[in-house]
Amino acid sequence: MTAPWEGQEDQELAATIKKARRRTLIRNILISLAVSLITLVAIFIGAAHLIDYESSETMFDEYGYMTISSPNEFLQNGHKDRRGFLSGVLELDTYKIVEGIPIPWREKWINYHVPGFPFTTGVHGGTTSLEGNDPALKTQGFEYNRRYNPDNGQREMLFYVPGADYNGKVLNDIPALWQIESGKLVEMALSFDKNYSFAEVKAMLPAGVRPVWYWVDTYDDWKDFGLEPEKNGDGVIVYPQPLMSTYGVYGFGVRPYSDKPDPANFIGSVKVGLQHKGKYYSEYKRIYNYLKKDKPEPGTGDIRILGVVVTGTAKRLQSLNGQPYIRGAALGAVADRY
C-alpha cells in the first residue's frame, strides 16, 4: 500500500518534469527563432553587399564602355537602381551635346545579377532604333533605310567603313544642310575615303567645323562585322549596311569635363577595360590586340581614324561640301540654339 504522501510526491514530480519540458521547449523555440532571425539578417546583409558590388561593377563597366563606343553621347549624372534579391536593373539616361546644347538621347536598361543566381527583377531589354521608310532612298536603290532614335525621333548617325563595298549606296546628307535653317545646330557623321592619322584629320577639316568624336579603325575581321558582300539562299548578293552608333563603332572624343580629344585616352580606356576584366573584357582584348599587332603594346601612332563626328551650325557645315576625303555624310541630332 502506497502512503498518501508518496502519491502527492509523484504528482509534484510529474508537474515539475512537465514544467521543465515546457521551459525547454520554449527555450528551444526561442533559440531557433533567434538563430533563424540572425541567419536571415546575415543572409540579407550578405545579399545587400553582393548586390551592391554587382551594381557598382555593372555601372563601372557601362561607363567605361560608353567612353569608347558611344559617339558624342554621355551618361547623365544619377541613375535608378531597381533591385530584387541578388539581381537588379540599372536605368541610365544619356544625352548628346551639340554646340553646347544638351539633347536627351536614350534610356538604357542594364540587367545585372550575382553569378549563379537567377534574375528576380525580371529581364529588361533595350530599345532598338526606329526604321523610317524613305521613298527617296528606295528610288535610288538603297537596300536600307534611315534609322531614328526611338525616344526623341532624331536621326541616328550612320558610318561607312573605308574600302567596304556598299554597292555604291552611301548617304551624303551634306546637300540637305541647305534645306536646314542656317542657325540650326547640327551633328553629322563623316566617313572618310581611307584611314588617316589623328593629326591629318585635325588639319584637313575646314574652319568652323568642330570635331567632337573620332572614329577608330578596330575592324580585325570584316566578316564578323558584316562588312563583306554575301550571297543569300537565292544566290542574290547582299551588300553590307552602314554601322550604327549603337553597335561596333569605337572611338574617342570630347568629354563633359574636357574639350580636347586625345588618342591616348582611347588606348587608356582600352587598357582599363583589360585590367578590370569585366563584362566587355573580350572586346577590349580584341581591340587591344588589333591595335598593337606584333608589338608589346599599342601607341597613339597605331590609332587610325576612319571618320569623325562634327558639330556646327548648318551654314558652317556647308563648308564640307566637295571635300575629297569625305565618302559618306549622315545627319544626326539637330537642335535650336534657343
C-alpha positions in Angstrom: 0.0 0.0 0.0 1.4 3.4 -1.0 1.5 6.1 1.5 -0.6 9.2 0.7 2.4 11.5 0.7 4.1 9.3 -1.9 1.3 9.9 -4.4 1.5 13.6 -3.8 5.2 13.5 -4.4 4.7 11.7 -7.7 2.3 14.3 -8.8 4.6 17.1 -7.9 7.5 15.4 -9.6 5.4 14.9 -12.8 4.3 18.6 -12.7 8.0 19.6 -12.2 9.1 17.5 -15.1 6.2 18.8 -17.3 7.1 22.4 -16.4 10.8 21.7 -17.2 9.9 20.2 -20.5 7.7 23.2 -21.3 10.5 25.6 -20.4 13.0 23.5 -22.5 10.5 23.6 -25.4 10.0 27.3 -25.1 13.8 27.9 -24.8 14.5 25.7 -27.9 11.8 27.6 -29.8 13.2 30.9 -28.8 16.8 29.8 -29.7 15.6 28.5 -33.1 13.8 31.8 -33.7 16.8 33.8 -32.7 19.1 31.6 -34.9 16.7 31.9 -37.8 16.4 35.7 -37.4 20.2 36.0 -37.1 20.6 33.8 -40.2 18.1 35.8 -42.2 19.7 39.1 -41.2 23.1 37.7 -42.2 21.7 36.5 -45.5 20.1 39.8 -46.3 23.2 41.7 -45.2 25.3 39.4 -47.3 22.9 39.7 -50.3 23.0 43.5 -49.9 26.8 43.5 -50.1 26.8 41.2 -53.1 24.2 43.2 -55.0 26.0 46.4 -54.1 29.1 45.0 -55.6 27.4 43.8 -58.7 25.7 47.1 -59.2 28.9 49.0 -58.9 30.7 46.7 -61.2 28.0 46.9 -63.8 28.0 50.7 -63.6 31.7 50.8 -64.0 31.5 48.5 -67.0 28.9 50.6 -68.7 30.5 53.9 -68.0 33.9 52.7 -69.3 32.5 51.1 -72.4 30.4 54.1 -73.3 33.6 56.2 -73.3 34.8 54.3 -76.4 31.5 53.1 -78.0 29.1 56.0 -78.0 29.8 58.8 -80.5 29.1 62.2 -78.8 26.9 60.5 -76.2 27.3 60.8 -72.5 25.7 59.4 -69.3 23.6 61.7 -67.2 24.5 62.2 -63.6 22.4 60.0 -61.4 20.6 56.8 -62.2 17.9 54.4 -61.0 18.8 51.1 -59.5 15.8 48.7 -59.1 16.9 45.8 -57.0 15.4 42.4 -56.2 17.0 39.5 -54.3 20.5 39.1 -55.8 19.6 40.9 -59.1 18.7 44.3 -60.3 18.2 46.7 -63.2 20.1 49.9 -63.8 18.2 52.6 -65.6 20.6 55.0 -67.3 19.8 58.2 -69.3 22.2 59.5 -71.9 22.4 62.8 -73.7 24.3 64.4 -76.6 25.9 67.9 -76.7 25.6 69.8 -80.0 27.4 73.1 -79.8 26.8 73.4 -76.1 23.2 72.4 -76.2 22.3 69.2 -74.4 19.9 66.8 -76.1 18.3 64.0 -74.1 19.0 60.9 -76.1 18.5 57.4 -74.8 17.2 55.4 -71.9 19.3 52.3 -71.3 18.2 49.3 -69.1 21.1 47.2 -67.9 20.4 43.9 -66.1 22.8 42.5 -63.5 22.8 39.7 -61.0 25.0 37.8 -58.7 26.6 34.9 -60.7 24.9 31.6 -60.1 21.6 33.1 -59.1 18.6 33.8 -61.4 17.1 37.2 -62.1 14.4 38.1 -59.6 13.6 41.5 -61.0 12.8 40.3 -64.5 14.9 40.8 -67.6 14.6 44.1 -69.3 15.6 44.5 -72.9 17.0 47.6 -74.5 15.2 49.7 -77.2 16.1 49.4 -80.8 16.2 52.2 -83.3 13.2 53.1 -85.4 13.4 52.4 -89.2 11.9 55.1 -91.4 10.7 54.2 -94.8 12.3 56.9 -97.0 10.8 56.9 -100.6 13.8 58.9 -101.9 16.3 56.2 -100.8 14.1 53.5 -102.3 14.0 55.4 -105.6 17.8 55.5 -105.6 18.0 51.7 -105.0 19.1 51.8 -101.4 18.6 48.4 -99.6 18.4 50.0 -96.2 16.5 52.9 -94.5 17.4 55.7 -92.2 17.4 54.9 -88.5 15.8 57.1 -85.9 16.1 57.4 -82.1 13.0 55.8 -80.5 13.0 58.3 -77.6 13.0 61.6 -79.5 12.6 60.8 -83.2 16.0 62.3 -84.1 18.2 60.7 -86.8 20.8 58.1 -85.8 24.2 58.6 -87.4 25.5 56.0 -89.8 29.1 55.1 -90.5 30.7 53.6 -93.7 34.0 51.7 -93.3 36.5 52.8 -96.0 37.0 50.0 -98.5 33.8 48.2 -97.8 31.6 47.6 -100.8 28.1 49.2 -100.2 27.2 48.7 -103.8 27.5 52.5 -104.3 24.7 53.2 -101.8 26.4 55.6 -99.4 24.5 58.5 -97.9 25.6 62.1 -98.5 23.5 64.4 -96.3 25.7 67.5 -97.0 23.3 68.9 -99.6 20.5 68.7 -97.0 22.3 71.4 -95.0 21.0 74.0 -97.4 17.4 72.9 -96.5 18.0 73.4 -92.8 17.7 76.8 -91.2 21.2 78.3 -91.2 21.3 78.9 -87.5 20.2 75.4 -86.5 22.8 73.4 -84.6 23.7 70.1 -86.4 25.6 66.9 -85.7 26.9 64.9 -88.6 28.9 61.7 -89.0 31.6 61.9 -91.7 33.0 58.7 -93.1 36.4 59.0 -94.9 37.7 57.6 -98.1 40.6 55.9 -96.3 42.1 55.9 -92.8 44.1 58.9 -91.6 46.2 59.9 -88.6 44.8 62.0 -85.9 47.0 64.9 -86.9 45.9 64.6 -90.5 42.2 64.8 -89.6 42.7 67.8 -87.4 44.5 69.6 -90.2 42.1 68.8 -93.1 38.8 69.8 -91.5 37.5 73.3 -92.5 37.4 76.1 -90.0 34.1 76.4 -88.2 33.6 72.6 -88.3 34.1 71.2 -84.8 35.2 67.6 -84.4 33.8 66.1 -81.3 34.4 62.4 -81.8 37.0 60.4 -83.8 36.1 57.0 -85.2 38.9 54.5 -84.8 39.7 51.5 -87.0 39.1 48.4 -84.8 38.0 46.0 -87.6 40.2 42.9 -87.4 37.6 40.6 -89.0 35.4 42.2 -91.7 33.2 39.1 -91.9 32.3 39.2 -88.2 31.2 42.8 -88.6 29.2 42.1 -91.8 31.5 44.2 -93.9 31.7 41.8 -96.8 29.1 41.1 -99.5 27.5 37.7 -99.3 25.1 35.6 -101.3 21.8 34.6 -99.7 20.0 31.4 -100.2 18.7 32.5 -103.6 22.1 33.4 -104.9 21.5 37.2 -104.6 24.4 39.3 -103.4 23.6 41.0 -100.1 25.8 44.1 -99.6 26.9 45.4 -96.2 24.8 48.0 -94.4 26.3 51.0 -92.6 27.2 50.7 -89.0 25.2 52.5 -86.4 26.5 54.3 -83.4 24.8 51.7 -81.1 27.0 48.8 -82.3 30.5 48.1 -83.5 31.7 51.7 -83.7 34.6 52.7 -81.4 36.5 55.9 -80.9 37.3 58.9 -78.6 36.2 62.5 -78.4 35.4 65.4 -76.2 34.0 64.7 -72.7 31.9 66.8 -70.4 35.0 67.7 -68.4 37.4 68.0 -71.4 37.0 69.5 -74.8 40.4 68.2 -76.2 40.1 64.8 -77.8 43.3 62.7 -77.4 44.0 59.3 -79.0 45.9 58.4 -75.8 42.5 58.5 -74.0 41.3 55.7 -76.3 44.2 53.5 -75.5 44.0 54.3 -71.8 40.3 53.3 -71.8 41.0 50.0 -73.5 43.8 49.3 -71.0 41.5 50.0 -68.1 38.9 47.6 -69.6 41.6 44.9 -69.9 42.7 45.3 -66.3 39.2 45.3 -64.9 38.2 42.1 -66.7 34.5 43.0 -66.6 31.6 42.4 -69.0 33.3 43.7 -72.1 36.7 42.2 -71.5 36.8 40.1 -74.7 36.0 43.2 -76.8 38.7 45.2 -75.1 41.2 42.4 -75.7 40.3 42.1 -79.3 40.7 45.9 -79.9 44.0 45.9 -77.9 45.5 43.0 -79.9 44.4 44.6 -83.2 46.0 47.9 -82.4 49.3 46.6 -81.2 49.7 44.0 -83.9 53.1 42.3 -83.1 54.3 45.0 -80.7 54.3 44.7 -76.9 51.6 47.4 -76.6 49.8 49.9 -78.9 50.8 53.6 -79.2 49.0 56.6 -80.4 50.6 56.2 -83.8 48.6 52.9 -84.2 45.3 54.8 -84.0 43.9 55.2 -87.5 40.9 57.4 -88.0 38.1 56.2 -90.3 35.7 59.2 -89.8 34.7 61.9 -87.4 31.5 63.3 -85.8 31.4 67.1 -86.3 29.0 69.7 -85.0 28.3 73.3 -86.0 25.6 75.5 -87.5 24.0 74.2 -90.7 25.6 77.1 -92.5 29.1 76.4 -91.2 28.9 72.7 -92.0 28.2 73.6 -95.6 31.9 74.1 -96.0 32.2 70.3 -96.0 30.7 70.2 -99.5 33.1 68.9 -102.1 35.8 67.8 -99.6 37.5 64.9 -101.4 38.2 62.9 -98.3 34.5 62.5 -97.4 33.0 59.3 -98.6 29.7 59.5 -96.7 27.9 62.0 -94.5 25.0 61.2 -92.3 23.0 63.7 -90.3 22.5 63.1 -86.6 20.9 65.3 -83.9 19.6 68.8 -84.8 18.9 71.4 -82.2 17.8 75.0 -81.8 20.3 77.4 -80.1 17.5 79.0 -78.1 
